[in-house]
Amino acid sequence: MAAVSLSVSTVKPLGDRVFVKVSASEEKTAGGILLPDNAQEKPQVGEVSAVGPGKRNDDGSRQTLDISLGDKVLYSKYAGTDIKLGGEEYVLLSEKDILAIVD
C-alpha cells in the first residue's frame, strides 16, 4: 500500500484513532549482515504522537483510550494507514490495532 503524503503542520486523530511515529527499521541482522531497503521489514513499533478523544459510547459519552501521548507501542503488522509528514513516517491506527505498550 502506498503511503499518503501530507503537507500540514499538525494532525489531530478523531475517535479512537492514534497517530504513531514509526521507529526506524533494522538495517542489520543479528549476525551483522547489512540489509538493503527492499529487504527490511516494516517496523511494528513506534511512539504515540497524537491521540483522539476516544470512542463515543451509546449514551454519547467518550470512552477514554488506554494509550497516551509519548507511549512506545507495538502494533499489528498490516494495520493502519501509512502517512509521510515532513520527511518522517507515521501510521494512523485504531486503538484496537495496538497490541502492547513497550518500554
C-alpha positions as CSV (number, residue, x, y, z in Angstrom):
1,M,0.0,0.0,0.0
2,A,1.3,3.4,-0.9
3,A,1.9,6.0,1.9
4,V,-0.2,9.1,2.0
5,S,2.0,12.3,1.8
6,L,0.7,15.3,3.7
7,S,2.0,18.9,3.8
8,V,0.4,20.1,7.0
9,S,1.8,21.1,10.4
10,T,-0.4,19.1,12.7
11,V,-2.7,16.0,12.7
12,K,-5.4,15.5,15.2
13,P,-6.9,12.0,15.2
14,L,-10.6,11.5,15.6
15,G,-12.5,9.0,17.7
16,D,-10.3,6.1,18.9
17,R,-7.6,6.7,16.4
18,V,-3.9,7.0,17.4
19,F,-1.1,8.8,15.3
20,V,2.2,6.9,15.8
21,K,5.7,7.9,14.6
22,V,7.3,4.8,13.2
23,S,10.6,3.7,14.6
24,A,13.5,3.1,12.2
25,S,13.7,-0.3,10.7
26,E,16.6,-2.6,11.4
27,E,19.4,-2.2,8.9
28,K,21.5,-5.1,10.1
29,T,20.7,-8.7,11.1
30,A,21.8,-10.1,14.4
31,G,24.8,-11.6,12.6
32,G,25.8,-8.2,11.3
33,I,24.7,-8.5,7.7
34,L,23.5,-5.2,6.2
35,L,20.0,-5.4,4.7
36,P,19.1,-3.4,1.6
37,D,16.0,-1.2,1.8
38,N,13.7,-3.6,-0.1
39,A,14.6,-6.5,2.3
40,Q,13.9,-4.6,5.5
41,E,10.6,-5.4,7.2
42,K,8.1,-2.8,8.0
43,P,8.6,-1.8,11.7
44,Q,5.8,-2.6,14.2
45,V,7.0,-0.3,17.0
46,G,6.5,3.4,17.3
47,E,5.9,6.4,19.6
48,V,2.5,7.9,20.0
49,S,2.5,11.4,18.6
50,A,-1.3,12.2,19.0
51,V,-4.4,10.5,20.3
52,G,-8.1,11.1,19.5
53,P,-10.7,11.9,22.2
54,G,-11.9,8.3,22.4
55,K,-14.7,6.2,21.0
56,R,-18.3,7.5,21.6
57,N,-20.5,5.2,23.7
58,D,-24.2,4.6,23.1
59,D,-25.1,7.2,25.7
60,G,-23.0,9.9,24.0
61,S,-20.1,9.9,26.5
62,R,-16.5,9.2,25.4
63,Q,-14.6,6.1,26.3
64,T,-11.0,7.2,27.2
65,L,-8.1,5.5,25.5
66,D,-5.6,3.2,27.3
67,I,-2.8,4.8,25.2
68,S,-1.3,8.2,26.0
69,L,1.0,10.7,24.3
70,G,4.6,9.5,24.3
71,D,3.9,5.8,24.8
72,K,6.0,3.4,22.8
73,V,3.7,0.9,21.3
74,L,3.7,-2.4,19.4
75,Y,1.0,-2.6,16.6
76,S,-0.3,-5.1,14.1
77,K,1.9,-5.5,11.0
78,Y,-0.6,-4.6,8.3
79,A,-2.8,-2.2,10.4
80,G,-3.5,1.5,9.8
81,T,-2.7,4.0,7.1
82,D,0.9,4.9,6.3
83,I,1.5,8.7,6.3
84,K,4.6,10.7,5.4
85,L,4.7,14.1,7.1
86,G,7.7,16.4,6.9
87,G,10.1,13.6,5.8
88,E,9.0,11.4,8.8
89,E,7.0,8.2,8.6
90,Y,3.8,7.8,10.7
91,V,0.9,5.4,10.8
92,L,-2.7,6.3,11.8
93,L,-4.2,3.4,13.7
94,S,-7.3,2.4,15.5
95,E,-6.8,1.7,19.2
96,K,-7.8,-1.9,18.7
97,D,-4.8,-2.4,16.3
98,I,-2.3,-1.6,19.1
99,L,-1.1,-4.8,20.7
100,A,1.0,-3.6,23.7
101,I,2.8,-0.7,25.3
102,V,6.6,-1.5,25.3
103,D,9.5,0.1,27.3
